[in-house]
C-alpha cells in the first residue's frame, strides 16, 4: 500500500523484503536491523566492570535484542580467564533460569532449534563450550528457555560466526593488537552497535575513527539506544535512516519549503535575452559571493 513512510525493525533478510515492497510505491523506509555487533575489551579496561556490563547487555531478553553484543573480542591470552569471569557474572545475574521471571524464553521453537544447531555445530568443530547453568536445571523441553553459552576458539566458517546470533550465546575471540581488532570488525558487514571498553584514549579514538557502526557505547552496553539527544539507526547491512528524539520527528515528517516572491524582484534580470546588463550583474554576484 502507498504509505507515507515505513519503519521496520528486525532481521536484515526481512528488511530487504520490506525495502523491495516499499519501492513499488516509492515509499521511503527507515530500517533498523542488526548484525554482528562487537564488544571490544582493550588492555586498559576495568575488567570486572566490563564483564558485568557485557553479561547484562548480552542476556537482556535472553540476548534477543537488536543491539546485544554479538561477540566479544579480548586481548590475546585472556580468553579463558575472561570466560570464567563472564560465567560467574552471568550466574550472579541469573542464579536460576527455569522459573526465574527475570530470564525470558526464546521467542519460538524454530529459533530455539536454530540456536541449538549453532551450538552443536560449534561443539562438533572442536570449539570450547561453556554452559552457564548454575542450578544445573533441565531447560528447553517445554519452556523454550536456553542457558547462556560462551564459545571460545570458534572457526570463522561456523554459522555462529557468520550470522547474527540473537540469543544467549556469546563467542569470545582473542586479538593481538588494536589493528587486528579493527581489521576483524571491518572485515564483516557494518553492525548496528559497537562497544569499546578501556581507558586508553588513543586506542579509543582509533577504533571510533577507523570502524563504522550504527552507534557506539564506550565503557558500557546499549546506553546509546536510550539517548534522546542522539539519533539511533543502522548503516549498510544494519539499516538506514534514524529516529529517536528530534530525529524521530524529522523521519516521520516531510519538510515542505515554501518561497513567496516579493513584488520588488530582480528575477527578471536573470531571464534572456542576455547581454551587457546580465554580464555586469553576473560579475557583481561573483564578486559578492
C-alpha positions as CSV (number, residue, x, y, z in Angstrom):
1,X,0.0,0.0,0.0
2,X,1.2,3.6,-0.7
3,X,2.1,4.5,2.9
4,X,3.9,7.8,3.5
5,X,6.7,6.1,5.4
6,X,7.6,2.7,6.8
7,X,9.8,1.9,9.8
8,X,10.8,-1.7,10.2
9,X,12.9,-3.3,12.9
10,X,14.0,-6.9,12.6
11,X,16.4,-9.0,10.6
12,X,18.4,-7.9,7.6
13,X,16.7,-10.6,5.4
14,X,13.2,-9.3,6.2
15,X,14.4,-5.7,5.9
16,X,15.4,-6.4,2.3
17,X,11.8,-7.6,1.6
18,X,10.3,-4.5,3.2
19,X,12.5,-2.2,1.1
20,X,11.6,-4.1,-2.1
21,X,7.9,-4.0,-1.3
22,X,8.1,-0.2,-0.4
23,X,10.0,0.5,-3.7
24,X,6.9,-0.3,-5.7
25,X,5.2,2.8,-4.4
26,X,8.4,4.8,-3.8
27,X,7.6,4.7,-0.1
28,X,10.6,5.9,2.0
29,X,11.8,3.4,4.6
30,X,13.7,3.5,7.9
31,X,15.3,0.1,8.5
32,X,16.6,-0.7,12.0
33,X,18.2,-4.1,11.5
34,X,21.0,-5.7,13.4
35,X,24.1,-7.7,12.5
36,X,27.1,-8.9,14.4
37,X,27.7,-6.1,16.9
38,X,31.1,-6.4,18.5
39,X,32.3,-5.7,22.1
40,X,36.0,-5.0,22.4
41,X,38.0,-5.2,25.6
42,X,41.1,-3.0,25.4
43,X,44.1,-4.0,27.5
44,X,43.4,-0.8,29.6
45,X,39.8,-1.7,30.5
46,X,38.4,-2.2,34.0
47,X,37.9,-5.9,33.5
48,X,35.4,-6.5,36.3
49,X,33.2,-3.6,35.3
50,X,33.4,-4.5,31.6
51,X,32.5,-8.1,32.3
52,X,29.5,-7.1,34.4
53,X,28.3,-4.8,31.6
54,X,28.6,-7.4,28.8
55,X,26.9,-10.1,30.9
56,X,23.9,-7.7,31.4
57,X,23.9,-6.5,27.8
58,X,24.2,-10.0,26.3
59,X,21.5,-11.6,28.4
60,X,18.9,-8.8,28.4
61,X,15.8,-10.5,26.9
62,X,17.9,-13.7,26.6
63,X,20.0,-12.0,24.0
64,X,17.1,-11.2,21.8
65,X,17.7,-7.5,21.2
66,X,19.0,-5.9,18.0
67,X,21.9,-4.2,19.8
68,X,23.0,-7.1,22.0
69,X,26.8,-7.7,21.9
70,X,27.0,-10.5,19.3
71,X,30.6,-11.4,20.0
72,X,33.4,-10.3,22.4
73,X,37.0,-9.5,21.4
74,X,39.6,-9.8,24.2
75,X,43.4,-9.4,24.3
76,X,45.5,-12.4,23.3
77,X,45.8,-15.0,26.1
78,X,42.9,-13.7,28.2
79,X,40.1,-15.7,26.6
80,X,39.8,-18.4,29.2
81,X,40.1,-16.1,32.2
82,X,37.5,-13.7,30.9
83,X,35.2,-16.5,30.0
84,X,35.4,-17.7,33.7
85,X,34.6,-14.1,34.9
86,X,31.7,-13.9,32.5
87,X,30.2,-17.2,33.6
88,X,30.4,-16.0,37.2
89,X,28.8,-12.6,36.4
90,X,26.0,-14.3,34.5
91,X,25.5,-16.7,37.4
92,X,25.1,-13.7,39.7
93,X,22.5,-12.1,37.5
94,X,20.5,-15.3,37.0
95,X,21.2,-17.9,39.7
96,X,18.2,-19.9,38.4
97,X,16.9,-20.0,34.9
98,X,13.8,-22.2,34.5
99,X,11.4,-20.4,36.9
100,X,13.2,-17.1,37.0
101,X,10.9,-14.3,35.8
102,X,13.9,-12.1,35.1
103,X,15.2,-14.6,32.4
104,X,12.9,-15.0,29.4
105,X,12.4,-17.8,26.9
106,X,13.5,-17.9,23.3
107,X,10.7,-16.4,21.1
108,X,9.8,-19.5,19.1
109,X,10.5,-23.2,18.8
110,X,12.1,-22.6,15.4
111,X,14.5,-20.0,16.8
112,X,15.3,-22.2,19.8
113,X,16.2,-25.0,17.4
114,X,18.3,-22.7,15.3
115,X,20.4,-21.6,18.3
116,X,20.8,-25.2,19.4
117,X,22.0,-26.2,16.0
118,X,24.6,-23.4,16.0
119,X,25.9,-24.5,19.4
120,X,26.0,-28.1,18.3
121,X,27.9,-27.2,15.1
122,X,30.5,-25.3,17.2
123,X,30.9,-28.1,19.6
124,X,31.3,-30.7,16.8
125,X,34.0,-28.5,15.3
126,X,36.1,-28.6,18.4
127,X,35.2,-25.2,19.9
128,X,35.3,-24.8,23.7
129,X,31.7,-24.6,25.0
130,X,30.8,-23.3,28.5
131,X,27.2,-23.5,29.5
132,X,26.2,-21.2,32.3
133,X,23.5,-23.1,34.3
134,X,24.3,-22.5,38.0
135,X,21.4,-24.6,39.3
136,X,22.0,-27.4,36.7
137,X,18.4,-27.2,35.6
138,X,16.9,-29.1,32.6
139,X,15.8,-26.5,30.1
140,X,14.2,-26.3,26.7
141,X,11.9,-29.3,27.0
142,X,8.6,-27.3,27.1
143,X,9.6,-23.8,28.1
144,X,12.0,-22.8,25.3
145,X,14.4,-21.5,27.8
146,X,18.1,-21.7,27.0
147,X,21.1,-21.4,29.3
148,X,23.7,-18.8,28.4
149,X,26.6,-20.3,26.4
150,X,30.1,-19.0,26.0
151,X,32.1,-20.2,23.0
152,X,35.9,-20.0,22.5
153,X,38.1,-21.0,19.6
154,X,35.2,-21.0,17.1
155,X,36.2,-21.2,13.4
156,X,35.2,-18.3,11.2
157,X,33.2,-20.6,8.9
158,X,30.7,-21.5,11.6
159,X,27.2,-20.2,11.5
160,X,27.8,-18.7,14.9
161,X,30.5,-16.5,13.4
162,X,28.7,-15.6,10.2
163,X,25.1,-15.0,11.3
164,X,23.6,-12.6,13.8
165,X,23.1,-14.8,16.9
166,X,20.1,-13.1,18.5
167,X,20.2,-15.3,21.6
168,X,22.2,-16.0,24.8
169,X,25.3,-17.3,23.0
170,X,28.5,-15.3,23.1
171,X,31.6,-16.2,21.1
172,X,34.9,-14.9,22.6
173,X,37.7,-14.1,20.2
174,X,41.2,-13.2,21.0
175,X,43.1,-10.4,19.2
176,X,46.8,-9.4,19.2
177,X,46.8,-5.6,18.5
178,X,44.3,-2.8,18.1
179,X,45.0,-3.1,14.3
180,X,43.9,-6.7,14.4
181,X,40.7,-5.8,16.3
182,X,39.9,-3.0,13.8
183,X,40.6,-5.3,10.8
184,X,38.3,-8.0,12.1
185,X,35.4,-5.6,12.6
186,X,35.9,-4.1,9.2
187,X,36.1,-7.5,7.5
188,X,32.4,-8.0,8.3
189,X,29.3,-6.1,7.5
190,X,28.7,-2.8,9.3
191,X,27.0,-3.6,12.7
192,X,24.1,-1.7,14.4
193,X,26.2,-1.3,17.5
194,X,29.8,-1.4,18.7
195,X,31.0,-1.5,22.3
196,X,34.5,-0.5,23.4
197,X,35.9,-0.8,26.9
198,X,39.1,0.8,28.1
199,X,40.9,3.8,29.4
200,X,43.4,4.3,26.6
201,X,42.2,7.4,24.8
202,X,44.5,6.8,21.8
203,X,43.1,3.3,21.1
204,X,39.6,4.5,21.7
205,X,40.0,7.3,19.1
206,X,41.4,4.8,16.6
207,X,38.5,2.3,17.0
208,X,36.0,5.2,16.8
209,X,37.6,6.7,13.7
210,X,38.5,3.5,11.8
211,X,35.3,1.4,12.2
212,X,31.8,2.1,11.1
213,X,28.7,1.2,13.2
214,X,25.2,2.4,13.6
215,X,26.0,3.6,17.1
216,X,28.6,3.2,19.9
217,X,28.6,3.0,23.6
218,X,32.0,3.3,25.4
219,X,32.6,1.5,28.7
220,X,29.0,0.2,28.8
221,X,26.4,-1.7,26.7
222,X,23.3,-0.4,25.0
223,X,23.2,3.1,26.5
224,X,23.4,4.9,23.2
225,X,19.9,3.5,22.4
226,X,18.2,5.5,25.1
227,X,19.7,8.9,24.4
228,X,17.0,11.2,23.2
229,X,19.6,13.8,22.0
230,X,21.3,11.3,19.7
231,X,20.0,9.6,16.6
232,X,19.5,5.8,16.6
233,X,19.8,3.8,13.4
234,X,21.9,1.4,11.4
235,X,24.3,1.7,8.5
236,X,24.8,-0.6,5.5
237,X,23.6,-4.1,6.3
238,X,22.4,-2.9,9.8
239,X,19.9,-0.5,8.3
240,X,19.2,3.0,7.1
241,X,17.8,6.2,8.5
242,X,17.5,7.2,12.1
243,X,14.9,8.1,14.7
244,X,14.5,8.9,18.5
245,X,14.1,12.4,19.8
246,X,14.4,15.1,17.1
247,X,15.5,12.6,14.5
248,X,12.2,10.6,15.0
249,X,10.2,13.8,14.4
250,X,12.2,14.5,11.2
251,X,11.9,10.9,10.0
252,X,8.1,11.0,10.2
253,X,7.7,14.5,8.8
254,X,8.0,16.0,5.4
255,X,9.7,19.4,5.4
256,X,7.9,21.4,2.7
257,X,9.9,24.5,1.7
258,X,7.8,27.5,0.5
259,X,9.2,30.5,-1.2
260,X,7.0,33.6,-1.7
261,X,8.3,36.1,-4.3
262,X,8.2,39.7,-3.3
263,X,6.7,42.5,-5.5
264,X,10.2,44.1,-5.8
265,X,12.2,41.3,-7.5
266,X,15.3,41.3,-9.6
267,X,14.3,37.9,-11.1
268,X,13.6,39.5,-14.5
269,X,17.2,40.4,-14.9
270,X,18.1,36.7,-15.0
271,X,15.9,36.0,-18.0
272,X,17.1,36.0,-21.6
273,X,17.9,37.7,-23.9
274,X,21.3,38.1,-22.1
275,X,23.6,40.9,-22.8
276,X,25.8,43.5,-21.2
277,X,23.5,44.2,-18.3
278,X,23.4,40.5,-17.4
279,X,27.1,40.1,-17.7
280,X,27.7,43.1,-15.3
281,X,25.2,41.7,-12.9
282,X,26.8,38.3,-13.1
283,X,30.3,39.7,-12.4
284,X,28.8,41.7,-9.4
285,X,27.3,38.5,-8.0
286,X,30.6,36.7,-8.4
287,X,32.4,39.5,-6.5
288,X,29.8,39.4,-3.7
289,X,30.0,35.6,-3.3
